[in-house]
Amino acid sequence: MLVAAALFSISCNKETVEKPKYITFAIDANFERFSDKDSICYYLDKSKEAGFNGILVDVRGTYGSVLYKSDFMPELTEVKGFRCDRDWDYLQYMIDEAGKRNMKVTVSTAVFPVGSSWWHTGQVYSDSTLASLTCVEYTPHGMMKIEDDRTKAAAFMNPVLPESQEYAKRFIRELFTRYKFDGYVLDYCRYPDAESDFSEASRKAFEKFTGEEVEHFPGDIFTYAEDGSRIPGKYYKQWWLFRSTVIKDFIADISRMKNELCPSVELQYWAASWLHAIYTQGQNWAGTQSRFYEEYLDDWATEDYWKTSFAEYIDVFVTGTYLEHIWGADDPESIEYGINRTLRDVGDACRVYGSLYALNYRDFEDAVYLTLSRTEGLMVFDLIQVIQYDLWDEIKAGIDRAESEI
């Protein structure tokens, strides 16, 4: 009897240690493919057979329109000339069909984008209210609105504006209260880049943050050299501290909302693993114990940059190790290095899942094995590349290798 109980206990423990393994379904790249319910079921089955036990469903992309039932945002009905007017709820269908296959569902949204600057399409181009919220860029050639800059992938709302934050919170609240899913990922929850935002609203918010009046704006932040590089001004370091604080505070608000409305949902944040290079976007995903920034004190960081860390406000950080090399603990261009750095900088603040870019398809079995072995979960981005390079067998082999060692 005791032996049977022990074996049952071991069996249960084995079941509980299975790690999350997600494949992502990007909203635009898979729009035509998933216009048909049979196609959704087919690729859910393929994903399950490859070893995935979860899917990430992207329901709001950079265009600003959505693939769920919203009270205030339009449904996405056309991508690159292909039109689909669904009379069914895309997200709910994904949730229902994944549930039939015992697969978990994580929902992803782009948080601050409201249009595609590249394609000059999206909500910002038809909604004057949203256009009033988008970023003002400070470029080597002068000031311009981000939606007019064809070199930028997405037209972001200015994260510092209360109206921008409330707009984002409104659709996040809709998702939390209307659907039952397992995880929610904050994507594009940041500033677009160093050139945005330099509006008068950002100037006033920065002055309130520092308690000082900025006499020359934006010159006191930085100016441009002839080659387009930045020349730091008086408030250069404080500017990056300010922006990271804006993003941290917003994420803290979403964390509180999630805990109030749906505490069992995993709050996740998805970003690049190269933490030292994304300070211009306000993305300090490290734990408060990390002092990674100390080697940049002579460049962009302040001594108290650790205060902008937000890993403590999320349940999972999804680290994007979108790198071509796989092995190499001392190679900054390797997945292994990116994972190790992430684990070091996050510490025990939250769990870490590793994300792979399937476009880097060479030796993908090794990449899957390494990521699933070293982190607490796997995300493969995206289905379209998995199909293009026929990576199903390699993914299955990598998952099986990793799980055989548990």
Backbone torsions as a table, in degrees:
resi	resn	phi	psi	omega
1	MET	NA	-43.1	-179.9
2	LEU	-66.6	-37.5	178.8
3	VAL	-64.1	-43.1	178.9
4	ALA	-62.1	-41.5	179.3
5	ALA	-64.1	-39.8	179.8
6	ALA	-65.4	-42.4	178.7
7	LEU	-64.1	-38.4	177.9
8	PHE	-63.5	-40.6	179.6
9	SER	-63.7	-42.3	179.4
10	ILE	-63.6	-43.0	178.8
11	SER	-59.4	-44.6	179.6
12	CYS	-63.0	-40.5	-179.6
13	ASN	-63.7	-37.8	178.8
14	LYS	-63.8	-36.2	-180.0
15	GLU	-67.5	-35.8	-174.5
16	THR	-78.8	-15.0	-176.6
17	VAL	-92.6	0.6	178.0
18	GLU	-62.4	127.3	-176.5
19	LYS	-85.1	153.8	174.4
20	PRO	-65.1	135.7	178.8
21	LYS	-136.5	103.6	-172.3
22	TYR	-110.3	144.8	166.6
23	ILE	-113.5	138.6	-175.6
24	THR	-94.3	144.5	175.9
25	PHE	-116.7	89.0	-178.5
26	ALA	-62.6	141.2	-172.0
27	ILE	-65.1	-41.9	-175.8
28	ASP	-87.2	-43.4	-176.8
29	ALA	-63.7	-28.1	-177.6
30	ASN	-111.0	14.8	-174.8
31	PHE	-60.1	-49.9	-179.4
32	GLU	-69.7	-42.0	-179.0
33	ARG	-58.0	-38.8	-176.2
34	PHE	-100.1	23.4	172.9
35	SER	-77.4	-11.2	-177.1
36	ASP	-119.5	132.7	-178.4
37	LYS	-63.0	-38.1	-179.9
38	ASP	-61.7	-35.9	179.0
39	SER	-67.7	-39.3	176.2
40	ILE	-59.2	-48.6	-179.0
41	CYS	-62.6	-39.5	-179.9
42	TYR	-60.5	-46.4	-176.5
43	TYR	-79.1	-23.2	169.6
44	LEU	-65.6	-43.0	177.8
45	ASP	-63.8	-43.5	178.2
46	LYS	-60.7	-40.9	-179.6
47	SER	-65.8	-43.2	178.5
48	LYS	-62.0	-44.4	180.0
49	GLU	-63.4	-30.0	-179.6
50	ALA	-79.8	-5.8	177.1
51	GLY	108.5	-2.8	177.6
52	PHE	-72.6	141.6	175.3
53	ASN	-117.5	12.8	178.7
54	GLY	-160.1	161.8	175.9
55	ILE	-129.4	149.6	171.2
56	LEU	-109.1	117.2	-176.7
57	VAL	-103.9	114.5	178.7
58	ASP	-84.5	117.5	-175.8
59	VAL	-116.7	-1.6	174.4
60	ARG	-146.9	111.1	-179.0
61	GLY	-97.9	-163.4	-175.7
62	THR	-71.5	-17.8	178.5
63	TYR	-66.2	-27.4	-179.1
64	GLY	94.6	-7.7	173.7
65	SER	-96.3	167.3	-163.8
66	VAL	-131.5	165.2	173.1
67	LEU	-120.1	52.7	168.5
68	TYR	-152.7	172.7	-176.6
69	LYS	-85.7	105.8	-177.9
70	SER	-112.8	149.3	177.3
71	ASP	-80.5	-19.4	-171.0
72	PHE	-135.3	-9.0	177.4
73	MET	-112.6	139.4	-178.7
74	PRO	-72.3	154.1	176.7
75	GLU	-76.6	142.0	175.3
76	LEU	-72.6	119.9	-176.7
77	THR	-121.1	-8.6	-178.8
78	GLU	-150.4	134.6	175.4
79	VAL	-136.1	119.0	176.2
80	LYS	50.0	46.1	173.9
81	GLY	89.9	-11.9	177.7
82	PHE	-95.7	127.2	-177.1
83	ARG	-111.1	139.0	176.7
84	CYS	-145.6	116.6	175.7
85	ASP	-104.7	97.8	-177.5
86	ARG	-78.3	139.9	170.9
87	ASP	-104.5	21.5	179.5
88	TRP	-137.4	158.5	-175.9
89	ASP	-85.0	106.9	-177.0
90	TYR	-55.9	-51.5	-177.0
91	LEU	-64.9	-45.3	-179.3
92	GLN	-62.9	-36.5	178.1
93	TYR	-64.9	-42.3	176.1
94	MET	-59.4	-45.6	-179.7
95	ILE	-61.7	-46.4	-178.0
96	ASP	-63.9	-46.6	-176.6
97	GLU	-72.0	-35.6	175.4
98	ALA	-64.1	-40.8	178.6
99	GLY	-60.1	-37.9	178.1
100	LYS	-62.7	-25.0	-178.8
101	ARG	-102.2	10.6	-179.4
102	ASN	57.9	39.6	177.4
103	MET	-111.0	138.6	178.5
104	LYS	-82.5	158.8	-177.0
105	VAL	-123.9	124.9	170.4
106	THR	-111.0	133.6	-178.9
107	VAL	-102.4	137.3	-179.6
108	SER	-122.8	141.4	172.2
109	THR	-136.2	144.5	164.1
110	ALA	-73.7	127.7	-170.1
111	VAL	-85.5	-55.4	-172.6
112	PHE	-100.2	-18.0	177.5
113	PRO	-68.7	144.6	177.4
114	VAL	-133.9	20.0	178.2
115	GLY	171.7	163.7	177.0
116	SER	-103.0	112.8	178.5
117	SER	-67.8	-36.9	178.1
118	TRP	-55.6	-50.5	-174.3
119	TRP	-93.2	-4.9	179.8
120	HIS	53.2	48.5	179.9
121	THR	-144.3	157.2	-179.4
122	GLY	127.0	180.0	-170.7
123	GLN	-64.9	-30.6	-177.8
124	VAL	-63.2	-25.6	-176.5
125	TYR	-85.3	-5.8	178.6
126	SER	-126.1	-4.9	-176.4
127	ASP	-123.3	107.3	-176.5
128	SER	-66.5	-28.3	178.0
129	THR	-65.6	-45.1	177.3
130	LEU	-65.3	-37.3	179.3
131	ALA	-61.9	-28.2	178.9
132	SER	-75.3	-11.4	-176.8
133	LEU	-102.8	-9.6	-173.7
134	THR	-76.3	162.6	-173.2
135	CYS	-69.2	146.8	169.6
136	VAL	-100.9	121.3	-178.1
137	GLU	-89.2	144.2	171.9
138	TYR	-112.0	102.1	-174.9
139	THR	-110.5	168.1	175.5
140	PRO	-59.6	-16.4	-177.9
141	HIS	-104.9	4.5	178.9
142	GLY	120.7	-168.2	-178.0
143	MET	-90.4	144.0	174.6
144	MET	-159.2	156.2	175.8
145	LYS	-76.7	142.1	-173.3
146	ILE	-63.8	-32.1	-179.8
147	GLU	-70.0	-11.8	177.5
148	ASP	-96.5	-1.4	-176.4
149	ASP	-98.2	101.2	-175.5
150	ARG	-69.8	-7.8	178.1
151	THR	-84.0	-8.7	-176.5
152	LYS	-100.6	140.8	-177.0
153	ALA	-71.0	-36.1	-173.6
154	ALA	-140.4	147.7	175.2
155	ALA	-94.2	107.8	-176.6
156	PHE	-90.4	143.3	162.6
157	MET	-70.7	152.9	176.6
158	ASN	-72.8	114.4	-175.7
159	PRO	-61.4	-21.7	-176.6
160	VAL	-77.4	-19.8	-176.8
161	LEU	-73.0	129.9	175.8
162	PRO	-56.4	-35.0	-179.9
163	GLU	-66.9	-36.9	177.0
164	SER	-65.4	-45.2	-179.1
165	GLN	-65.2	-40.3	-179.6
166	GLU	-67.5	-36.6	176.8
167	TYR	-59.8	-47.1	179.3
168	ALA	-65.2	-43.2	-180.0
169	LYS	-62.5	-31.2	-178.3
170	ARG	-65.0	-45.5	-179.5
171	PHE	-76.5	-29.0	175.0
172	ILE	-65.8	-41.5	177.3
173	ARG	-62.4	-39.8	176.5
174	GLU	-56.8	-47.6	-178.7
175	LEU	-63.9	-43.7	-179.2
176	PHE	-62.3	-32.5	-172.9
177	THR	-99.0	-15.4	-175.0
178	ARG	-106.0	-19.4	-175.1
179	TYR	-130.1	154.3	176.0
180	LYS	-109.2	109.8	178.5
181	PHE	-140.1	177.5	-170.1
182	ASP	-99.8	-29.0	-178.7
183	GLY	-148.1	156.7	176.7
184	TYR	-133.9	128.1	-177.6
185	VAL	-107.9	127.3	170.9
186	LEU	-84.2	113.9	178.4
187	ASP	-118.7	148.5	-175.5
188	TYR	52.1	35.0	177.8
189	CYS	-95.0	76.1	-170.3
190	ARG	-171.6	178.6	166.7
191	TYR	-80.5	152.2	-178.5
192	PRO	-66.9	-42.5	-178.4
193	ASP	-175.3	-171.8	-175.9
194	ALA	-67.3	-21.6	-175.7
195	GLU	-79.5	-14.8	-178.3
196	SER	-123.9	142.7	4.7
197	ASP	-116.0	142.2	179.6
198	PHE	-126.3	38.9	176.3
199	SER	-77.6	169.0	176.2
200	GLU	-63.8	-32.4	178.1
201	ALA	-63.7	-39.8	178.1
202	SER	-69.1	-37.1	176.9
203	ARG	-60.2	-47.6	-178.6
204	LYS	-65.2	-40.3	179.1
205	ALA	-65.8	-37.9	178.5
206	PHE	-67.3	-41.7	178.0
207	GLU	-62.5	-38.1	176.3
208	LYS	-65.7	-39.0	-179.7
209	PHE	-64.2	-43.7	-176.8
210	THR	-87.6	-21.7	-175.0
211	GLY	75.9	15.6	-178.9
212	GLU	-129.4	150.0	175.8
213	GLU	-85.7	130.4	178.9
214	VAL	-89.4	108.5	-173.6
215	GLU	-69.2	-42.9	-178.0
216	HIS	-119.8	106.0	-178.0
217	PHE	-121.5	126.7	10.3
218	PRO	-94.5	5.7	-175.3
219	GLY	-57.9	-32.5	178.3
220	ASP	-73.7	-10.9	172.4
221	ILE	-86.7	-61.0	171.3
222	PHE	-163.4	162.8	171.7
223	THR	-123.1	175.8	-178.3
224	TYR	-110.4	137.8	170.7
225	ALA	-79.8	171.0	-178.5
226	GLU	-60.5	-29.7	-179.5
227	ASP	-85.9	4.6	178.0
228	GLY	89.7	-2.8	178.3
229	SER	-76.1	158.9	-177.5
230	ARG	-86.5	137.5	172.8
231	ILE	-109.4	112.7	-174.7
232	PRO	-60.0	140.2	174.7
233	GLY	-104.6	-168.5	-174.4
234	LYS	-57.6	-38.2	-173.4
235	TYR	-109.4	22.4	-174.3
236	TYR	-54.9	-53.1	-176.7
237	LYS	-67.7	-40.8	-179.8
238	GLN	-64.3	-29.1	179.5
239	TRP	-62.3	-45.2	179.7
240	TRP	-69.8	-35.0	175.5
241	LEU	-61.9	-43.9	179.0
242	PHE	-59.8	-48.3	-176.7
243	ARG	-65.8	-40.4	177.3
244	SER	-65.5	-32.5	176.8
245	THR	-66.7	-39.9	177.5
246	VAL	-57.7	-47.4	-178.6
247	ILE	-68.4	-42.4	178.7
248	LYS	-59.7	-45.5	-178.3
249	ASP	-64.2	-37.1	178.0
250	PHE	-65.3	-44.9	179.5
251	ILE	-63.0	-37.9	176.5
252	ALA	-60.8	-39.1	177.4
253	ASP	-64.0	-43.3	179.3
254	ILE	-65.2	-37.7	177.5
255	SER	-60.8	-43.9	178.6
256	ARG	-65.0	-40.9	177.9
257	MET	-61.1	-46.4	-179.5
258	LYS	-61.1	-44.4	-179.2
259	ASN	-64.6	-29.8	178.7
260	GLU	-79.0	-42.0	-171.8
261	LEU	-92.8	-36.4	-176.0
262	CYS	-153.6	72.3	-172.9
263	PRO	-60.8	-22.1	-178.4
264	SER	-80.0	-13.9	179.6
265	VAL	-74.6	134.5	176.1
266	GLU	-77.1	122.7	173.7
267	LEU	-88.7	121.0	-176.2
268	GLN	-121.4	154.1	176.1
269	TYR	-130.9	134.2	-173.5
270	TRP	-117.5	123.2	-179.1
271	ALA	-158.0	170.5	179.4
272	ALA	-67.3	149.3	-178.5
273	SER	-76.3	-17.9	-176.5
274	TRP	-82.6	74.6	-173.4
275	LEU	-55.4	-39.6	-176.1
276	HIS	-64.6	-19.4	-173.9
277	ALA	-102.2	-3.0	-175.7
278	ILE	-113.3	19.9	177.3
279	TYR	-62.9	-29.0	-179.9
280	THR	-67.3	-18.3	-179.3
281	GLN	-96.2	-0.1	179.4
282	GLY	77.7	24.1	-173.7
283	GLN	-105.2	88.0	173.9
284	ASN	-105.8	81.6	-176.5
285	TRP	-80.7	5.6	-178.8
286	ALA	-71.7	167.6	169.8
287	GLY	-81.7	161.3	-175.4
288	THR	-65.9	-17.0	179.8
289	GLN	-78.4	-16.9	-174.9
290	SER	-72.7	138.4	175.1
291	ARG	-122.8	35.6	-178.3
292	PHE	-56.3	-29.9	-172.2
293	TYR	-76.4	-10.3	-174.3
294	GLU	-62.7	-27.8	178.2
295	GLU	-77.3	-2.1	179.3
296	TYR	-115.4	16.8	-179.0
297	LEU	-64.9	-26.6	177.8
298	ASP	-85.9	-2.2	-177.3
299	ASP	-114.0	-79.3	-171.9
300	TRP	-124.5	-14.3	-170.6
301	ALA	-95.1	151.0	171.9
302	THR	-104.3	163.8	-178.6
303	GLU	-61.6	-29.1	-176.5
304	ASP	-101.8	24.6	-180.0
305	TYR	-61.1	-26.1	180.0
306	TRP	-58.6	-23.8	-179.0
307	LYS	-67.1	-15.8	179.9
308	THR	-91.9	2.1	179.6
309	SER	-63.0	139.4	-178.9
310	PHE	-125.6	9.8	-179.7
311	ALA	-59.6	-30.3	-179.5
312	GLU	-67.5	-16.1	-178.1
313	TYR	-94.5	-4.5	-178.8
314	ILE	-118.8	162.1	177.2
315	ASP	-89.2	-33.6	-175.7
316	VAL	-141.2	133.8	167.2
317	PHE	-104.3	125.5	177.9
318	VAL	-98.5	107.3	-173.4
319	THR	-91.1	121.2	-178.9
320	GLY	-83.6	95.4	177.4
321	THR	-93.5	68.3	-175.4
322	TYR	-88.1	72.5	-172.3
323	LEU	-128.5	150.8	-174.0
324	GLU	-82.0	-30.1	177.6
325	HIS	-85.2	149.0	-179.6
326	ILE	-103.3	-61.8	-177.0
327	TRP	-93.4	151.0	177.5
328	GLY	138.1	85.8	-176.8
329	ALA	-61.3	-23.1	-179.8
330	ASP	-107.5	10.1	-178.4
331	ASP	-104.1	107.1	-178.4
332	PRO	-60.1	-15.4	179.6
333	GLU	-96.9	15.7	-178.9
334	SER	-109.3	152.7	175.9
335	ILE	-62.4	-40.6	-179.7
336	GLU	-58.8	-45.4	178.7
337	TYR	-62.3	-45.4	-179.1
338	GLY	-61.0	-41.3	178.1
339	ILE	-65.6	-46.9	-179.2
340	ASN	-60.4	-42.3	179.3
341	ARG	-64.5	-42.4	179.1
342	THR	-61.6	-47.1	-179.2
343	LEU	-61.2	-37.9	178.4
344	ARG	-66.3	-44.9	-173.8
345	ASP	-79.5	-28.4	176.4
346	VAL	-79.2	-36.3	-178.0
347	GLY	63.4	-136.6	179.7
348	ASP	-101.9	19.8	-178.0
349	ALA	-67.7	-34.6	178.6
350	CYS	-160.9	175.1	175.7
351	ARG	-79.7	159.0	-179.7
352	VAL	-125.3	126.6	169.4
353	TYR	-109.0	145.1	176.7
354	GLY	-96.9	136.4	-179.9
355	SER	-114.9	131.7	179.7
356	LEU	-112.0	144.2	176.3
357	TYR	-97.3	113.8	-174.0
358	ALA	-67.6	-11.8	174.3
359	LEU	-65.3	-28.4	173.1
360	ASN	-85.9	71.9	-165.0
361	TYR	-86.3	-12.7	-177.3
362	ARG	-67.9	135.5	-179.7
363	ASP	53.5	42.6	-173.8
364	PHE	-68.0	-28.6	176.1
365	GLU	-58.7	-45.1	178.6
366	ASP	-62.9	-40.7	-179.6
367	ALA	-62.6	-43.2	178.3
368	VAL	-64.8	-46.1	179.8
369	TYR	-58.6	-50.3	-179.1
370	LEU	-59.2	-48.4	-175.7
371	THR	-64.4	-45.8	-178.5
372	LEU	-71.1	-29.7	178.9
373	SER	-72.6	-38.2	-171.1
374	ARG	-93.3	-23.8	-177.5
375	THR	-115.1	178.9	-176.1
376	GLU	-91.7	4.8	178.1
377	GLY	-175.4	164.4	-177.1
378	LEU	-125.9	135.9	170.1
379	MET	-128.5	128.3	176.8
380	VAL	-109.2	122.7	-177.6
381	PHE	-115.3	115.4	7.9
382	ASP	-138.8	169.2	178.2
383	LEU	-50.9	-40.1	-174.4
384	ILE	-60.8	-38.5	178.1
385	GLN	-77.5	-32.6	176.3
386	VAL	-60.2	-41.2	177.0
387	ILE	-68.9	-47.1	-175.4
388	GLN	-58.2	-41.7	-176.8
389	TYR	-104.1	9.3	176.6
390	ASP	48.5	61.5	-174.1
391	LEU	-94.0	6.5	-173.8
392	TRP	-57.0	-48.4	-176.9
393	ASP	-66.9	-38.8	178.9
394	GLU	-66.0	-39.0	177.4
395	ILE	-62.8	-46.4	179.6
396	LYS	-60.4	-43.2	-179.8
397	ALA	-64.4	-41.2	178.9
398	GLY	-65.7	-41.6	177.6
399	ILE	-63.9	-45.7	-179.3
400	ASP	-61.7	-41.0	178.3
401	ARG	-60.6	-47.2	-177.7
402	ALA	-64.9	-43.3	-175.6
403	GLU	-75.1	-21.3	177.0
404	SER	-69.6	-18.2	-178.4
405	GLU	-95.3	-4.5	-180.0
406	ILE	-73.7	NA	NA
